[in-house]
């Protein structure tokens, strides 16, 4: 199959254990959903709510079975399980999808959103909708976006106040070439590491730091190894809830509608709960002794300006222009 990588053999073994991503049993269709987050994460709680709402809307004829904490693999492996229909659903970072759907790499470009309202106008508008639809080229279907806040750098040994402090330091990034180029544009050395292996990598000095949002820093317990957290907020990469296209096409139109409504409910819940979760996590890492730094973002923006320029003539150039137009239009209406 065109989209399955060399990992397919190991994934097929896993698929044999899972049997089917969508399992009818005693007139109940159970959708298996897997992700890599802790069960205390607000995104996991949103997916639990989704399962409850799906059961409610379907009159008990549909259910969601959740595998958390990377039990079934890392994000790339989960996507590949969806492609072959052995897993029904997953939640992954948009950055993890870009090797399957290149347009998704737009979210890993730093400083393209003015603020969080700008991000959500884009996600809820034509750009966000078209990106979800584009997943179908990879045998996937996008159901919606979860708020993943903004990603910022944290370090075990270096106080980061400007891009100059990143020079010569190794920072973990997602398996995204755009994320790699972003860190390199800022002067650091980018090192892709699976999320589940990052604690050990930080502990052993394989990397000097990483970048993520406050809840992920806290719930991963990376704060135990972190001395500095710099809120440079370089990217706002949403999480994407996706379903296997073969599984989706196997559902009746009515069941598809129930599932989408349950997803929409979970997104509304997660967006409302996210900010409080982020604030609580930031307070917790501060209390644990992490120094939280609020830097001047302009030097960071200036450092990535050539990177932005280099993307204008690529296939995501039009997307970057559309995103800028959405931001400029809102600014003009606010004046």
C-alpha positions in Angstrom: 0.0 0.0 0.0 1.3 3.4 -1.0 1.2 5.1 2.3 2.5 2.4 4.6 6.1 2.6 5.6 8.6 -0.2 6.3 7.1 -0.4 9.8 4.1 -2.1 8.3 5.3 -5.6 9.2 5.4 -4.8 13.0 2.2 -2.8 12.7 0.4 -5.8 11.1 1.4 -7.9 14.2 -0.2 -5.2 16.4 -3.2 -5.2 14.1 -3.6 -8.9 14.6 -3.9 -8.2 18.3 -6.4 -5.4 17.7 -8.3 -7.3 15.1 -10.4 -4.4 13.8 -10.4 -0.7 14.5 -14.2 -0.8 14.4 -15.6 -3.9 16.2 -19.3 -4.8 16.2 -20.2 -6.8 19.3 -23.7 -7.6 20.4 -25.1 -4.8 18.3 -22.6 -2.3 19.7 -19.9 -0.8 17.4 -16.8 -0.1 19.4 -14.3 2.4 18.0 -10.7 1.9 19.3 -8.9 5.2 19.9 -5.3 5.4 20.9 -3.0 8.4 21.8 0.3 9.1 23.6 -0.9 11.3 26.5 -1.3 10.8 30.2 -4.8 10.1 31.4 -4.7 13.3 33.5 -4.3 15.4 30.4 -7.3 17.6 29.5 -7.2 16.1 25.9 -7.7 12.6 27.3 -10.5 13.8 29.4 -12.1 15.4 26.3 -11.9 12.1 24.5 -13.6 10.3 27.5 -16.4 12.9 27.2 -16.6 12.2 23.4 -17.1 8.5 24.2 -19.8 9.3 26.7 -21.6 11.6 24.2 -21.3 9.0 21.4 -22.9 6.4 23.6 -25.7 8.9 24.4 -26.3 10.0 20.8 -26.3 6.4 19.5 -28.6 5.1 22.1 -25.9 2.8 23.4 -25.1 1.3 20.0 -21.7 2.9 19.6 -18.8 3.2 22.1 -15.2 4.3 22.2 -12.4 2.2 23.8 -9.4 4.4 24.6 -5.7 3.3 24.8 -3.7 6.1 26.4 0.0 6.7 27.1 1.4 5.3 23.9 0.3 1.7 24.7 -0.2 1.0 21.0 2.8 3.0 19.6 4.1 6.5 18.9 2.1 9.0 16.9 3.5 7.9 13.5 2.7 4.3 14.2 -0.8 5.1 15.3 -1.4 7.0 12.1 -0.2 4.0 10.1 -2.6 1.7 12.0 -5.4 4.0 11.0 -4.4 3.8 7.3 -4.8 0.1 7.3 -8.0 0.2 9.3 -6.7 -1.7 12.3 -7.3 1.3 14.6 -10.3 3.6 14.3 -9.1 6.9 15.8 -6.2 8.8 17.2 -5.2 12.2 18.4 -1.9 13.4 17.2 0.0 16.7 16.8 -0.5 18.3 13.4 3.3 18.1 13.1 3.1 14.3 13.1 0.8 14.3 10.1 3.0 16.4 7.8 5.0 13.4 6.5 1.6 12.0 5.3 0.0 15.3 4.2 2.7 17.9 3.5 0.3 20.8 3.8 0.1 20.2 7.5 3.6 21.4 8.0 2.3 25.0 7.9 1.6 24.7 11.6 5.2 24.1 12.4 6.3 27.4 10.9 7.0 29.8 13.8 5.2 33.0 14.5 2.5 32.8 11.9 -0.3 33.6 14.3 -0.8 36.9 16.0 -2.6 35.4 19.0 -4.9 32.5 20.0 -8.1 34.1 18.5 -6.2 34.4 15.2 -5.3 30.7 15.4 -8.9 29.7 15.9 -10.3 31.9 13.2 -7.9 30.0 10.9 -8.8 26.5 12.2 -12.5 27.2 12.1 -12.3 28.8 8.7 -11.6 27.6 5.1 -7.9 26.9 5.8 -8.6 24.6 8.7 -11.5 22.9 7.0 -9.5 22.3 3.8 -6.6 20.9 5.7 -8.8 18.4 7.5 -10.2 17.3 4.1 -6.7 17.0 2.7 -6.1 14.1 5.1 -8.3 11.9 2.9 -5.4 11.6 0.4 -3.6 9.6 3.1 -6.6 7.3 3.9 -7.5 9.5 6.9 -10.3 11.8 7.8 -9.9 14.8 10.0 -12.7 15.3 12.5 -11.5 18.5 14.3 -8.8 20.3 16.2 -8.0 20.3 19.9 -6.2 23.3 21.5 -2.6 22.5 22.2 -1.6 26.0 23.2 1.8 27.4 22.2 5.1 25.6 22.3 8.0 27.1 24.1 11.6 26.0 24.9 12.6 24.4 28.2 16.1 23.5 29.2 18.0 21.4 31.7 21.1 23.7 31.8 20.7 27.0 29.9 18.7 30.1 30.6 17.1 31.1 27.2 16.5 34.8 26.8 17.3 35.1 23.1 18.1 33.0 20.1 21.8 33.3 20.9 21.2 31.1 24.0 20.1 28.2 21.7 23.4 28.1 19.8 25.2 24.8 20.3 22.4 23.3 22.3 20.4 20.2 21.3 16.7 20.4 21.5 14.2 17.7 21.0 11.6 18.3 18.4 8.7 16.3 16.9 9.4 14.2 13.9 8.8 17.1 11.6 11.3 18.6 9.1 9.7 22.0 9.5 10.2 21.8 13.2 13.8 20.8 12.6 14.3 23.8 10.3 12.6 26.1 12.9 15.1 25.2 15.6 18.0 25.4 13.2 16.8 28.9 12.1 17.0 30.0 15.8 20.5 28.6 16.1 19.9 25.4 17.9 20.5 21.7 17.0 17.2 19.9 16.4 17.0 16.3 17.6 13.8 14.3 16.9 13.0 12.0 19.9 9.8 10.0 20.5 7.8 11.5 23.3 7.9 8.4 25.4 11.7 8.4 25.3 12.2 12.1 26.1 12.4 11.9 29.9 15.4 9.5 29.6 17.0 11.6 26.8 16.8 14.7 29.1 18.1 12.7 32.1 21.0 11.3 30.2 21.9 14.5 28.4 21.1 13.2 25.0 19.3 16.5 24.5 19.7 19.8 26.4 16.0 20.6 26.3 12.8 20.4 24.4 9.8 22.5 23.5 6.2 22.1 24.4 3.2 23.6 26.1 2.8 23.9 29.9 0.5 20.9 30.5 2.8 18.6 28.6 5.9 19.8 30.5 4.1 19.2 33.8 2.3 15.9 33.1 5.3 14.3 31.5 7.3 15.2 34.7 10.0 16.8 32.5 9.9 19.7 34.9 11.8 17.4 37.3 14.8 17.7 35.0 14.1 21.3 33.8 15.7 24.4 35.2 14.4 27.0 32.8 11.1 27.4 30.8 11.1 30.3 28.3 7.7 31.4 27.1 8.8 32.4 23.6 5.7 30.7 22.2 7.2 30.1 18.8 4.5 27.8 17.4 0.9 27.0 17.9 0.5 23.5 16.6 -3.0 22.1 17.2 -3.8 18.5 18.0 -5.8 16.8 15.3 -8.5 14.2 16.0 -8.5 11.8 13.0 -10.4 8.7 12.0 -9.4 5.9 9.7 -11.0 6.6 6.3 -11.9 2.9 5.8 -13.5 2.8 9.2 -15.4 6.1 8.6 -16.6 4.8 5.2 -17.9 1.7 6.9 -20.2 3.7 9.2 -23.7 4.6 8.1 -24.5 8.3 7.5 -26.4 8.4 10.8 -23.5 6.9 12.7 -21.1 9.3 11.1 -23.3 12.2 12.2 -23.4 10.9 15.8 -19.6 10.5 15.9 -19.0 14.0 14.5 -21.4 15.6 17.0 -19.7 13.7 19.9 -16.3 15.0 18.6 -17.7 18.6 18.3 -18.9 18.4 21.9 -15.5 17.2 23.1 -13.7 20.0 21.2 -15.9 22.6 22.9 -15.2 21.1 26.3 -11.4 20.8 25.7 -11.1 24.4 24.5 -12.9 25.7 27.6 -10.8 23.6 29.9 -7.4 24.1 28.2 -6.6 27.6 29.5 -7.2 26.6 33.1 -5.2 23.4 32.7 -2.3 25.5 31.1 -2.4 28.0 34.0 -2.4 25.3 36.6 0.5 23.5 35.0 2.6 26.7 34.8 2.0 27.4 38.4 2.9 23.8 39.3 6.3 23.9 37.5 7.1 27.2 39.1 6.3 25.8 42.5 8.7 22.9 41.7 11.5 25.3 41.1 11.5 25.8 37.4 12.5 29.4 36.4 9.8 30.7 34.0 11.1 33.4 31.6 9.1 35.8 29.5 11.5 37.0 26.8 11.2 39.7 24.3 9.8 37.8 21.3 11.1 40.2 18.6 14.6 38.8 18.4 13.1 35.3 17.9 10.8 36.6 15.2 13.7 38.4 13.5 15.8 35.2 13.5 13.1 33.2 11.6 12.3 35.9 9.1 14.6 34.3 6.4 13.0 31.0 7.0 9.6 32.6 6.4 10.8 34.1 3.2 12.2 30.8 2.0 8.7 29.2 2.2 6.9 31.8 0.2 7.5 30.0 -3.1 6.8 26.5 -1.8 3.4 24.7 -1.8 2.6 26.1 1.7 3.3 29.7 0.5 -0.4 30.2 -0.4 -1.5 28.9 3.0 0.9 31.3 4.8 -0.6 34.1 2.8 -4.2 33.1 3.6 -3.3 32.9 7.3 -1.8 36.4 7.2 -4.9 37.7 5.5 -7.1 36.3 8.2 -5.0 38.0 10.8 -4.8 41.4 9.0 -8.6 41.4 8.3 -9.3 41.0 12.0 -6.8 43.6 13.0 -8.4 46.1 10.6 -11.9 45.3 12.0 -10.6 46.0 15.5 -9.3 49.4 14.7 
